[in-house]
Amino acid sequence: MTSVLIVDDEPGILSFLQKGLRRYFGLVETAKDVVTAEELRRHCHFDLIITDIRLPGHQGGVEWVRELREQGGTTGVIFMTAHADLETAISALRAGAEDFIMKPFRMEQMVASVERYLDRQKMQRENFVLRRQVDQIYDSSGIVGECQQMHALCEVVKRVAPMPSTVLIEGESGTGKELAARAIHDLSNRSGSFVPVNCGAMSAELLESELFGHVKGAFTGAHLSRDGLFTYANGGTLFLDEIGEMPLSMQAHLLRSLEERTIRPVGSNREVPVDVRIIAATNRDLGNEVQKGEFREDLYYRLNVLTLRMPALRERSEDIPLLANHFMHTLASDLGIDVPVLGENEIELLMHYDWPGNVRELKNVIERCLLLNRSPSLCITATEQQDGETISEQSEASLQLEAVEKRHILKVLELHSGNKSAAARVLGISRKTLERKAQAWGIS
């Protein structure tokens, strides 16, 4: 819900603007001076402030806004005044004004200024979120699966989505925890953005600034004040991925923000109210981490309102054909190539692989086979067990490409009881090529 605070000592102006701006904002508050305005700001976040330059009391509009900026405030400001000269206008713009309107004005002028500001804010937030999502691993088609576990999971997701409760998603890497989090957000009635952050990718100091924002001069290099991800997720969902990796020193700050529903930018002494739904994810057992003293118990219970567990791909192998064909179609469309058809033997091989990287690994294998125009079985990462060991357990430097290829072809031949024609079809090569390789290796 967008909100505006109007500050002016003229009751007529306050009433005029309050009535005119109601259709643009969910909340319109008015104040006659800075003291009243600050009292309102302590209890509510405002997306825009419209204030007169000359206000009663010891502090005028320009001085007040300049102080807000020094404290780290980033709320947009539109100044209005009946007494303006060039010096006043320059001072207002330097204080951080978005616009400067002369009294008397028509409502159309104010509305145009407000609409320009709201459009800029929307574009900035959307661009910020999109930039952060560029490197996020996410399949936009949503959760895919027909096994009983996935049906049950989807039912829970639909049930909890409209509620404001915190959700903790557990599961191995690559199982689709972020997909589930996005599904919860998309099915909710929250109007804000879905903002993901990897808690294990940053130091405690950097993560604090990333989440809560900072004021100018808060630390070396902080040349400007900046909003944090809590602010960008206001009205929406903040997805805390790899929450188990969050440094202990940051866990206390996060707990306080969750309990108070406020944030304090780094270097600021002011609390900012926020309306953010939290969804956290981890591939660790947080209960064990609490026992080892690696995770705060109070934060664990604050996050663990409802827990969803994403099953590993090996636990739902019946979904592998569905997922493989789904990735075949979506990736082939993205790459602009024809969709190949997976044969029964290829599907069987995919279903018998252990998939340590889960759904993410399956998607990568399918994309690799499309790029190289090879059978998926040839593109599976070399971690299959053979003779009691795995290739990943050996020194990668000692493995020549030919040796890896030989071991894989022998494995496929073994699965097809030595039938070279069937093996060649699965491998995506001609029987003649397979026979030539077998002859070179001394295999009958």
C-alpha positions in Angstrom: 0.0 0.0 0.0 1.6 3.3 -1.1 1.4 6.2 1.3 2.0 10.0 1.3 2.6 12.5 4.1 1.5 16.1 3.4 3.0 18.8 5.7 1.7 22.4 5.6 0.4 24.9 8.1 -2.6 25.9 5.9 -5.6 23.7 6.7 -7.1 24.5 3.3 -4.0 23.1 1.4 -4.0 20.0 3.5 -7.7 19.3 2.8 -7.3 20.1 -0.9 -4.4 17.7 -1.4 -5.8 15.0 0.9 -9.0 14.8 -1.2 -7.2 15.0 -4.5 -4.5 12.4 -3.8 -6.7 9.7 -2.3 -7.1 7.8 -5.5 -3.3 7.6 -5.9 -2.4 6.4 -2.4 -3.7 3.8 -0.1 -2.9 6.1 2.9 -2.8 9.9 2.9 -1.7 11.5 6.2 -1.4 15.3 7.0 0.6 17.3 9.5 0.8 21.0 10.3 4.5 21.0 11.4 7.7 19.0 11.5 7.0 17.7 15.1 3.6 16.2 14.0 5.1 14.8 10.8 8.0 13.1 12.8 5.4 11.5 15.1 3.6 10.1 12.2 6.8 8.8 10.6 7.7 6.9 13.7 4.7 4.7 13.2 4.4 4.5 9.5 6.6 4.3 6.4 5.7 6.9 3.7 6.6 6.5 0.0 6.4 10.3 -0.6 6.5 13.5 1.4 4.9 16.7 0.1 5.9 19.6 2.2 5.8 23.4 2.3 9.2 25.1 2.6 8.0 27.5 5.2 6.7 25.7 8.3 6.0 26.9 11.8 8.5 26.1 14.5 12.3 26.1 14.6 12.7 24.0 11.5 11.6 24.7 8.0 10.9 22.2 5.2 14.4 22.4 3.6 16.2 22.0 6.9 14.0 19.1 7.9 14.5 17.2 4.6 18.2 17.8 4.7 18.3 16.3 8.2 16.2 13.3 6.9 18.8 12.7 4.2 21.7 12.9 6.7 19.9 10.3 8.8 19.7 8.0 5.8 16.1 8.7 4.7 15.5 8.0 1.0 11.7 8.9 0.8 10.9 11.1 -2.1 10.1 14.8 -1.4 8.1 17.3 -3.4 8.4 20.9 -2.1 5.7 23.6 -2.5 6.0 27.3 -1.6 4.4 30.7 -2.3 7.7 32.5 -1.6 10.5 31.2 -3.9 13.6 32.7 -5.5 16.5 31.0 -7.3 18.5 30.5 -4.1 15.6 28.8 -2.3 15.0 26.5 -5.3 18.6 25.5 -5.4 18.6 24.8 -1.7 15.5 22.6 -2.0 17.0 20.6 -4.9 20.3 20.1 -3.0 18.4 18.9 0.0 17.0 16.1 -2.1 13.7 17.4 -3.7 12.1 15.4 -6.5 10.2 18.4 -7.6 9.4 22.1 -6.8 5.9 23.5 -7.2 4.9 27.1 -6.8 1.7 28.1 -5.0 -1.0 28.6 -6.0 -1.2 25.5 -8.1 -3.8 23.4 -9.8 -4.4 19.8 -8.7 -3.4 18.6 -12.2 0.1 20.0 -11.6 0.5 18.2 -8.3 -0.9 14.9 -9.8 1.5 15.1 -12.7 4.4 15.6 -10.3 3.3 12.7 -8.1 2.7 10.4 -11.1 6.2 11.1 -12.4 7.7 10.3 -9.0 5.8 7.0 -8.6 6.7 5.9 -12.1 10.4 6.6 -11.4 10.2 4.7 -8.2 8.5 1.7 -9.7 11.0 1.6 -12.5 14.0 1.9 -10.2 12.7 -0.9 -7.9 11.9 -3.2 -10.8 15.3 -2.6 -12.4 17.0 -3.3 -9.1 15.2 -6.5 -8.6 15.7 -7.6 -12.2 19.5 -7.0 -11.9 19.6 -9.1 -8.8 17.7 -11.9 -10.6 20.0 -12.1 -13.7 22.3 -14.7 -12.0 19.6 -16.5 -10.0 19.0 -20.1 -11.0 15.3 -20.2 -11.6 13.0 -21.9 -14.0 10.1 -19.6 -14.7 7.7 -22.4 -15.5 7.1 -23.2 -11.9 7.2 -26.5 -10.0 7.0 -29.6 -12.2 6.1 -33.0 -10.8 3.4 -35.6 -10.6 4.6 -37.9 -7.8 2.6 -38.0 -4.5 5.3 -36.0 -2.7 5.1 -33.1 -5.1 1.3 -33.1 -5.2 1.3 -32.9 -1.3 3.9 -30.1 -1.5 1.9 -28.1 -4.0 -1.2 -28.4 -1.9 0.6 -27.0 1.2 2.1 -24.2 -1.0 -1.4 -23.2 -2.1 -2.7 -23.2 1.4 0.0 -21.1 3.0 0.5 -18.6 0.1 -2.3 -16.2 1.1 -1.2 -16.2 4.8 1.5 -13.8 6.1 3.4 -16.6 8.1 7.1 -17.1 7.8 8.1 -20.3 5.9 11.3 -22.4 6.1 12.1 -24.5 3.1 14.6 -27.4 3.6 16.2 -29.6 1.0 19.4 -30.5 -0.8 21.0 -28.0 -3.3 19.3 -28.1 -6.6 15.9 -29.4 -5.4 14.0 -26.2 -6.3 13.7 -24.4 -3.0 13.6 -21.0 -4.7 10.9 -22.3 -7.1 8.7 -23.1 -4.1 9.4 -19.7 -2.5 8.5 -17.9 -5.7 5.3 -20.0 -6.0 4.3 -19.0 -2.5 4.8 -15.4 -3.4 3.1 -15.6 -6.8 0.0 -17.2 -5.2 -0.1 -14.7 -2.4 -2.0 -11.4 -2.4 1.2 -9.4 -1.8 1.6 -6.4 -4.1 5.4 -6.0 -3.7 8.3 -7.7 -5.3 9.9 -11.1 -4.7 13.5 -10.2 -3.6 16.1 -13.1 -3.2 19.4 -12.9 -1.4 22.0 -15.5 -0.8 23.0 -15.2 2.9 26.1 -17.3 2.5 27.7 -15.2 -0.3 28.6 -12.2 1.8 30.4 -11.2 5.0 28.4 -10.1 8.0 29.2 -6.4 7.4 28.3 -6.5 3.7 25.1 -8.6 4.4 23.9 -6.1 7.0 24.2 -3.2 4.5 22.6 -5.3 1.8 19.6 -6.2 3.9 19.1 -3.0 5.9 20.7 -0.3 3.7 23.1 2.3 5.0 23.4 6.1 5.4 26.1 8.3 3.8 29.4 8.0 5.6 28.4 4.8 7.5 31.6 3.1 6.4 34.5 3.6 4.1 33.1 3.9 0.5 29.6 4.8 1.6 29.5 8.0 -0.4 25.7 8.0 -0.7 22.8 6.6 1.3 21.2 3.5 -0.1 18.1 1.4 0.6 18.5 -2.2 1.6 16.7 -5.3 0.3 14.1 -5.1 3.1 13.0 -1.7 1.6 12.9 -3.1 -1.9 10.8 -6.0 -0.7 8.4 -3.8 1.3 4.9 -5.1 0.6 6.3 -8.2 -0.9 8.5 -11.2 0.0 12.2 -11.4 1.0 13.7 -14.8 0.2 16.7 -15.6 2.5 18.5 -18.4 0.7 21.1 -20.5 2.5 20.0 -19.0 5.8 22.1 -21.6 7.6 25.2 -19.9 6.2 24.3 -16.5 7.8 27.0 -15.3 10.2 26.0 -15.4 13.9 26.6 -11.7 14.3 24.0 -11.0 11.6 21.5 -13.5 13.1 20.8 -11.2 16.1 20.1 -8.2 13.8 17.8 -10.3 11.6 15.9 -11.6 14.6 15.3 -8.1 16.0 13.9 -6.9 12.6 11.6 -9.9 12.3 10.2 -9.4 15.8 9.9 -5.6 15.6 9.0 -5.4 11.9 11.4 -2.5 11.6 14.9 -2.1 10.2 17.7 0.2 11.1 20.1 1.2 8.2 23.8 0.9 9.0 25.0 4.2 10.6 21.5 5.4 11.4 19.8 5.7 14.8 16.3 5.7 13.3 14.0 2.6 13.0 12.1 2.3 9.7 8.9 0.2 9.7 8.6 -2.5 7.0 5.9 -4.9 5.8 7.9 -7.9 4.5 7.0 -11.6 4.4 10.1 -13.8 5.1 10.7 -17.1 3.3 14.0 -18.8 4.3 15.7 -21.8 2.8 18.6 -24.1 3.8 20.3 -27.3 2.8 21.5 -27.8 6.4 19.7 -29.3 9.4 19.2 -26.2 11.4 18.2 -28.2 14.4 21.6 -29.8 14.5 23.2 -26.4 13.8 21.4 -25.0 16.9 22.8 -27.9 19.0 26.3 -27.2 17.7 25.9 -23.5 18.5 26.2 -22.5 14.9 22.7 -21.1 14.6 20.6 -19.1 17.1 17.9 -21.1 18.7 15.5 -18.1 19.0 16.0 -17.2 15.4 15.4 -20.9 14.4 12.0 -21.0 16.2 11.1 -17.6 14.7 11.7 -18.9 11.2 10.4 -22.4 11.8 6.7 -21.4 11.8 6.0 -23.8 8.9 8.6 -26.1 7.3 8.4 -27.4 3.7 10.8 -30.1 2.6 11.8 -30.3 -1.0 12.5 -34.0 -1.9 15.7 -35.0 -3.7 15.3 -36.1 -7.3 16.4 -39.6 -6.5 13.4 -39.8 -4.1 11.0 -39.1 -6.9 12.6 -40.8 -9.9 9.1 -41.2 -11.5 9.2 -37.5 -12.2 12.4 -37.7 -14.2 10.8 -38.4 -17.6 8.3 -35.5 -17.1 11.1 -33.1 -16.0 13.5 -34.2 -18.8 10.8 -33.6 -21.5 9.8 -30.3 -19.9 13.4 -29.1 -20.0 13.8 -30.4 -23.6 10.9 -28.3 -24.7 11.6 -25.1 -22.8 15.4 -25.1 -23.5 15.0 -26.1 -27.2 12.6 -23.2 -27.6 15.1 -20.8 -25.9 17.9 -22.1 -28.1 15.8 -21.9 -31.3 16.3 -25.6 -32.2 14.0 -28.5 -32.9 12.8 -30.5 -29.9 14.5 -34.0 -29.9 12.6 -37.0 -28.7 14.0 -39.1 -25.8 13.8 -42.8 -26.4 12.8 -45.4 -23.8 16.4 -46.5 -23.3 17.6 -42.9 -22.7 14.8 -42.3 -20.2 15.7 -45.6 -18.5 19.3 -44.5 -18.2 18.3 -41.1 -16.8 16.0 -42.8 -14.2 18.8 -45.1 -13.0 21.3 -42.2 -12.4 21.6 -41.0 -8.8 21.5 -37.2 -9.7 23.6 -35.8 -6.8 22.9 -32.3 -8.2 19.1 -32.9 -8.3 16.8 -31.1 -10.7 19.5 -28.4 -11.4 21.9 -31.1 -12.6 19.1 -32.7 -14.8 18.4 -29.3 -16.4 22.1 -28.8 -17.1 22.5 -32.2 -18.6 19.5 -31.6 -20.9 20.9 -28.2 -22.0 24.3 -29.7 -22.6 22.9 -32.5 -24.8 21.0 -29.9 -26.8 24.1 -27.7 -27.3 26.3 -30.6 -28.3 23.6 -32.5 -30.2 24.3 -35.7 -28.2 22.4 -38.2 -26.1 21.6 -37.1 -22.6 23.4 -40.3 -21.3 26.6 -39.0 -22.8 26.2 -35.7 -21.1 25.7 -36.9 -17.5 28.4 -35.7 -15.2 30.9 -38.5 -14.6 30.0 -39.5 -11.1 28.5 -42.9 -11.7 29.8 -45.7 -9.6 31.9 -48.3 -11.4 34.2 -50.9 -9.8 33.4 -49.5 -6.3 34.6 -46.0 -6.9 33.5 -42.8 -8.6 35.3 -40.6 -11.1 34.9 -37.6 -8.8 36.9 -39.5 -6.2 39.9 -39.8 -8.6 42.3 -37.0 -9.5 40.6 -35.2 -12.3 44.0 -34.2 -13.7 44.8 -37.9 -14.3 41.7 -38.6 -16.4 42.0 -38.1 -20.1 38.9 -37.3 -22.1 39.2 -40.6 -24.0 39.3 -42.5 -20.7 36.1 -40.8 -19.5 34.5 -41.6 -22.9 35.6 -45.2 -22.8 34.2 -45.8 -19.3 30.9 -44.3 -20.2 30.5 -46.2 -23.5 31.4 -49.5 -21.7 28.7 -48.7 -19.1 26.1 -48.2 -21.7 27.1 -51.4 -23.5 26.9 -53.3 -20.3 23.4 -51.9 -19.6 22.3 -53.2 -23.1 24.0 -56.6 -22.7 26.5 -55.8 -25.4 24.0 -54.9 -28.1 26.0 -52.3 -30.1 23.0 -51.1 -32.2 20.9 -50.3 -29.0 23.9 -48.7 -27.3 24.8 -46.6 -30.3 21.2 -45.3 -30.5 21.4 -44.3 -26.8 24.9 -42.8 -27.2 23.8 -40.7 -30.2 26.5 -42.1 -32.5 26.5 -44.5 -35.4 27.1 -48.3 -34.9 30.1 -48.0 -37.2 31.6 -45.3 -34.9 31.0 -47.5 -31.9 32.5 -50.5 -33.5 35.6 -48.5 -34.5 36.0 -47.3 -30.9 35.5 -50.8 -29.5 38.1 -52.2 -32.0 40.6 -49.5 -31.0 40.1 -50.5 -27.3 40.4 -54.2 -28.1 36.8 -55.0 -27.3 35.0 -57.7 -29.3 
